[in-house]
Amino acid sequence: MIFLEKYRDDFAEYDAMERDFIDDELIWDQLNKWENPKPDDVRRVLEKSASQIRLEPEEMAILIQNRDPETIAEMYALANRLKREVYGDRIVFFAPLYISDKCANDCLYCGYRRSNHAIVRKTLTMEELRRQVEMMIGEGQKRTVLVYGESPETDIDYICETVRQVYSVKSECGEIRRANINCAPLSREELRQLKQVGIGTFQVFQETYHYETYRKLHPADTIKGHYRWRLYCHDRALDVGVDDVGIGVLFGLYDWRFEAMGLLYHTIHLEEKYNGIGPHTVSFPRIQPALNTPYALNPEYAVGDTDFKKLVAIVRLAIPYTGMILTARENAQVRKEVIPLGISQIDAGSRIGVGGYQETTNAMPDKEQFQLGDTRSLDDVVRETCQMGDIPSFCTACYRKGRTGEHFIGLAKSSFVRNFCMPNAICTLKEYLLDYAGPETREAGEAVIAKVLAEIGDTKTREFLNQALRKLESGKRDQYI
């Protein structure tokens, strides 16, 4: 309760609101109105999406409720096309780094909930964190998302110290060049502190946009029990200049159709309030089993693979220019099938237990928030990505050059990202191949690079890439535009 009292005055801002941007009844009215859309209705929406224009909620409802196999296939094809038009053939790689599993919340579906005494609790010291980062760098990671439980031990001062520590670790193999944050909703003053230490994207997932479900799953005596404090955390971030924000829900807590509509309403709210700046990324975690967590074993609203593929494609069609993240919660086969439907970022070589990068095994059930689905090494996933014709990218140039927020969204909406980021993606792939890749991965990666070089029509881009690749082969690193 002491921890809860810390934000009590801040909650008053949201308690005074008559309504927010999520209207349960309206969402269900829109879904029910389009319960069985005609193919012509679906194709009308697809025509708009093909122009890379964000859809309106009723248009998204048409796609959600579409059950016609022929037009669903058209949806999938367009989702794939849009992703490639906006982001090119590249897939951005990252890996999570779990800092602490101590949590004051008691979310029924989470392995880290405070009442779960089967979990071994730990918060990394700065020296332990340094060792974790060294291990990640040694495997080839360049981007990470730092993940924290919500407890007095992981207050804003501790979070800022961990970010500085991550960036301070350098080795002959490189460094972590971008650290995103996945933590509890913060106050504006706390977010100002985060901005000062140079974070990447600030991620907070609503878990569920459905009021009744949210109240049922998040006890009222916790900070997470306050729906609007969480719902408006991205507003507070944008208010103080943290202009890269990520949204998401935990699919399986409530009907996926409602949750997808919630993601769109959240996007519209941010874009209308902040001069077109919406979410930098949307994430699609599905609930997975966790140690001593009965709720997660058989959730009432579990999303099957067929619906999961459909919802990913629909979000790409509804918000054509946003980044979309698919994590290693999913197994390798699901990821292989879903990535072509609009995904632009994935994690690989991930460990989700606190201290996990020093362990010799992926399985750490007494230290994990949930069970990981794809436990392959980074090198294995890089190789498969190349073999699928995509370009693994570890690029962080936009973040370091200040191309974030309104600037980034403008580039994404104009399809400029595809051309702007492709050379940087190739440089980071080449760096990985030189420093970390096994023989088979190196062969697959070099084939992708050769293909891209052969297809580049712009003289300046080809010239930059040829020079950059020569510098990398001579021992220089971190080449980017």
Sequence and secondary structure as in RCSB ss.txt:
>XXXX:A:sequence
MIFLEKYRDDFAEYDAMERDFIDDELIWDQLNKWENPKPDDVRRVLEKSASQIRLEPEEMAILIQNRDPETIAEM
YALANRLKREVYGDRIVFFAPLYISDKCANDCLYCGYRRSNHAIVRKTLTMEELRRQVEMMIGEGQKRTVLVYGE
SPETDIDYICETVRQVYSVKSECGEIRRANINCAPLSREELRQLKQVGIGTFQVFQETYHYETYRKLHPADTIKG
HYRWRLYCHDRALDVGVDDVGIGVLFGLYDWRFEAMGLLYHTIHLEEKYNGIGPHTVSFPRIQPALNTPYALNPE
YAVGDTDFKKLVAIVRLAIPYTGMILTARENAQVRKEVIPLGISQIDAGSRIGVGGYQETTNAMPDKEQFQLGDT
RSLDDVVRETCQMGDIPSFCTACYRKGRTGEHFIGLAKSSFVRNFCMPNAICTLKEYLLDYAGPETREAGEAVIA
KVLAEIGDTKTREFLNQALRKLESGKRDQYI
>XXXX:A:secstr
 HHHHTTHHHHHHHHT S  S  HHHHHHHHHHTSS  HHHHHHHHHHHHTT    HHHHHHHHH   HHHHHHH
HHHHHHHHHHHHTTEEEEEEEEEEE   S   TT TT TT TTS   B  HHHHHHHHHHHHHHT  EEEEEE  
SGGG HHHHHHHHHHHHH EETTEE  EEEEE     HHHHHHHHHTT   EE   B   HHHHHHHS TTSGGG
 HHHHHTHHHHHHHTT   EEEEB BTSS HHHHHHHHHHHHHHHHHHTTT   SEEE  B    TT GGGTS T
T   HHHHHHHHHHHHHHSTTSEEEE TTS HHHHHHHGGGT  EEE S   BTTGGG S S  GGGBSS  S  
  HHHHHHHHHHTT EEE   HHHHTT  HHHHHHHHHTTHHHHHHHHHHHHHHHHHHHHT  HHHHHHHHHHHH
HHHHH   HHHHHHHHHHHHHHHTT      
